Amino acid sequence: MSNMNLLQAINNALDIAMDKDSKVLCFGEDVGHFGGVFRATSHLQEKYGKSRCFNTPLTEQGIIGFANGLASGGHKPIAEIQFADYIFPAFDQIVNEAAKFRYRSGNEFNVGGLTIRSPYGGGIHGGLYHSQSPEAYFTGTPGLKVVIPRNPYQAKGLLLASIRDDNPTIFFEPKRLYRASTGEVPEEDYELPLGKADIMQEGTDITVLGWGAQMEVLEKAVAMAAEDGISCELIDLRTLMPWDVETVSQSVQKTGRLLISHEAPLSGGFAGEIAATIQETCFLYLESPIARVTGLDTPFPLAHDKEYMPDHLKNYEAIKRSVSF
């Protein structure tokens, strides 16, 4: 075991993937000798050469178009989009090419080896162009997997699983956590299952659900609620598509309440999809309306970064409201 921060765990996963499979390549803006804007790919070019870890021009559409071509030829490209906010120029290549490649050919060819990495989320005073959480845009696209880790251990295991999965996968990395803390991470190769939620804490009064950096926030909210005698079951969804309906449904059938929290705006956020599904599977078990604690329906404000975030206090108040409904 080694003590790693989130960035080091991601770098370690990339190193293992490239070492074990010569078909794995990583590329993006400043990814080569510079190691990317956050240094996630540091030293990989030195170790594996410029043909397997290299810089691209500043064209997100070109990066993913190039990655689709490599993946269709049997390679396993790991394409970095420098910030999730800049994934939109590549939107067509992701949702109209990568996601549909297998289906338009009847599985004669596919781009299943493609992994797209990107830092996402707020809390770093990055303003409206470096703070967005665009995960819901991609959960509505059949053919893609969407994965978001909450800590270094999860990041390494989920990234290795994403790279080796037979489907194109988008891997959003909570940049607020990159260097925020460290955790124990096995040095060896390991994978964590995609599509399977993680029950972080069992409870009986309310199910509290989130992903990514929001789990740290929810841990604080749940601890505050515990002081009031409220028993929270805390679940990290980890994979948003496909998401673990069974685990969440079983939890809500036990607790009778559900709170979902994410940084993305309320309208069109993935919490809405979860709420719609859970009311179908758990309608007769619900003791209160499903609660959503999210970002605001505004562009991400620089001056009001803290006010925008769905912090532990907002979630704590929502837990209390739900339980006393």
N, C-alpha and C positions, 0 to 999 in steps of 0.2 A: 504494500500500500504506500502511496505517496500523497503528500498534501499538495493539492493543486487548486488554482482558481479556475473559473469557467473557461477562460481563454486557453490556459495550459491544458485543460482536459480535452478541448476541441483540437488543439494542435497535436496532442498525443494520439487522439483517434485518427486524425489524418495521416500521421506518421505510420501508424500500424496498418491502416488500410493500403497505403502506398507501398509499404514494405512487403505485404503479403500477396499483393496482386498488381502485376506490372501494367494491367489495363486501367488502373486508377490514375487519373490526372487531376490537378487542381489549377484553376486559372481565374482571373478577374482583374479588376483595376488595382494596380500596385501590389498584386499578390506575390510577385516573384521575389527579388532581392530585398524589397522593402517589408515584406511580410503582411501586407494589407494595412489599412488605416488603423486597425486595432492590434496588429501583429499576430493575428491568429495563424498565419501560415509561415511564421518565422523559421528560418533554417531549412525549410523543405526543399527549396531550390538548390541550396548547397549540397544537400544529401542525395537528391534524385535527379538533378540536372535541369536545364532550361527546357527540355522537351516534355517534362512531366509537371513542372510547376512554373508558370510564366505569367507575365503581364499581358493584358489585352488593351485595345483602344477603349476610350470612354464611350462605349455604345452598348447599353444593356440588351437591346434587341439583338445586336450582333453576338454578344456573349452567349445568350441562350440559343440563338440560331446555330452557332458553332457547336454548342454542347449537344443540341439535338442531333446534328450530323455525326458527331463522334459516337454518341450513344447508339444511333441506328446502325453503326458499323461494328458494334460489339465492345466499344470502350466503356469505361465507367467514369464519366466526367463529373467533377465536383466544381460547379460554377459558383463563384461568389458575386453577389450583388452587394456593393459596398454599404449601402443602407437600404432597408426595406422600402423606404419612401421612393427609391429610384427603381423599383421593380416594375413600375407601370409602363415604361417604354418597351419592356419585354413581355407585356401582358399577352399580346397576340401569339408570340412564340410559345408561351407557357400553356394558355388555355385552348388555343386552336391547333397547335402542333403537338407539343409534348403530351398533353392529356389525351389526345385523340389518335395518336400515331398507331397504337396497337389495334384500335377498333376499326380504323378505316381499311386495314389490311387483313382483317380476320386473323390476326396474330401471326401473319407471315413475317412481319418485321415489327419492331417496337423500340422504344427509347427507355426501357425499364431500368437501365443502369444509371440514369441521370439523377443527381442530387443537386439541389440549389440551396446554398447557404446564404443567410442574410441576417445582419444585426437588426433588431426591431425594438419598438417600444419607447416609452418616455422616461421621465425622471432624471434626465441628464441636462436639462435646460437647453435642449437642442432646437427649440422652436418648431414651427410648423412643417419644416422640411427634413427634420432628423429625429422625429419622435412618434411617427405613426405606427399603428398596429393593423396591418392590412390583411390579417389572416382570413377573415370571412369572405373576402373576394375569391379566395381559392377553394374554400370548403364547398362552394357552390359549383365546382367544376368536377364532374365525374372523370376518373382517370388519374387524379392526383392524390397523393398522401400529404398531410400537413402535420408536422411534428414540432413541439415546442418544449424544451427542457427547463427545469427549475433550478438545477444546481450542477456542480461539476461531475458528480457521479452519474447523474441522469444524462448529462450532455454527452459524455463519452459513449455510454452504452447505447443511447438512442441514435447518435450519429453513425456509429458503426452499423447498427441495424438498418438505418436509412440507406447508407451507401450500398449495402448488400441486398436490399429489397429489390424485388423484380418489377417495381413500379416507380415512375418518376416521383420524387419526394421533395417537398419544400421544407427546409429546416430553418425555422426562425430562432435566432439566438437573442435572449433578453440582454441587450447591451448594458443596461443599468447594473447588471450583476457581473459583468466581465471580470472586474478586479475588486468587487465589493467584499468578497469573503472567499475563504478556501474551505475545502472539504477533503475527506479521505477518498482516494480514487485508486482502485487496483491498477497496477502497472501492466498487467497482462491484458490480452484481448478478451473482451466480453461484449455481449449484446443484451439489450433490454427489449422486450416484445413491443412492437408497434400495435396500435389499436387496443391497448390494455391500460386502463386507468390504474392509478396507484392510491390505495387508501392509506393516507399518512397518519390518520388518527381516527379511532372508532368512537362513535357517540350515539346518543339515543334521541335527542330533541330536535335536531335540524341537520340537514346535509349542506355543507358549504363546499362549493365547487369552483375551481379556477384552473389556471395554467400559467407557466412561465414565471416571471418576476412577481406576479400577483400572489403566488403561493406564500411568499415571505410576508406580504401584507396580511393575508388571511390568517396566517399563524398567529400574528399579533392580535387580530380581532377575536379569534377563537379563544386565545388565552384570557383576554379581557372578559369575554362572555362566561368563561369557566368560573371566574371570580363571582359572577352573579348566579352561579349554580346551573348554568345552561350547558348541557352536554352536546358538543358539536362533533359531527363526523366530517372530517376534512379529506377531500379527494382532489388529487391532481390529475386532470384529464390526460395530459402528456401528448396524446395523439388526437387531433381535432377531426381528422378524416382518415380512416374511418374511426368514429368515436365509440367509446365503450358504453353503449346504451344499457347493457345488462347490469353492469356494476352499479351505475348511477341509479337505475330503476330499483334494484334490490335495496339500495341504501335508503331511497326516498320512501319505499314501502315500509321500511322499518321506522324512520324518523317522522314521516308525515309532513315534512317541510323541506324546501330547497331554496338556497340562495346561490346565485351564479354571479361571479364577478370577473370583469375583464377591462383592460385599459381602452379598448376601442370604443367608439361612440355607441350609444344605446341603439339607435335605429339601424337595423340591418346587421347588428352585431351577432356573433355566433350564439350568445346566450339565448336569443330569441328562438333559434332552431332547437336548442336543448329544451327550453321551456315547452315548446309545442309538442315535442316527442314525449316528454315526461308526463304532461297532462293526459296524453293518450294511454300511457302504460300505468299511471299511478292515480288516476282521477279520484277513485273512491277512497284512496288512502290520504289524500291531501287535507291537512288541518288549516292551511292558510294559503293565500295566493303565492305562486312562485315569485321570488324577489330577484331583481336584477340591479346590481350596483356596478356602474360602468363609467367610462369617460363621457364627456358631454357631446352633444350634437353640434359641435363647432370645430373649425380648424384648431389644431393644437396651439395654445397660446404661450408665447415666450414669457411674458410678464406674469402670467398666472398659472405657470406650470404646476405648482403645488396644489392650487385650488382645483385644477382640472382632474388630477389623479384620484381614482377611487381608493382612497387610503384606508388604513385600519379603523379609523374613527367612523367613517361613512359605513363601512361594513359591520362594525360593532353595533351601530344604531339600527341597521337593517335587520340584523340577527334578533335584537331585542323586540323590534316591531313584529317580526314574523312569529316569534314564540308567544307573544302576548296578544296576538290577533283575536 
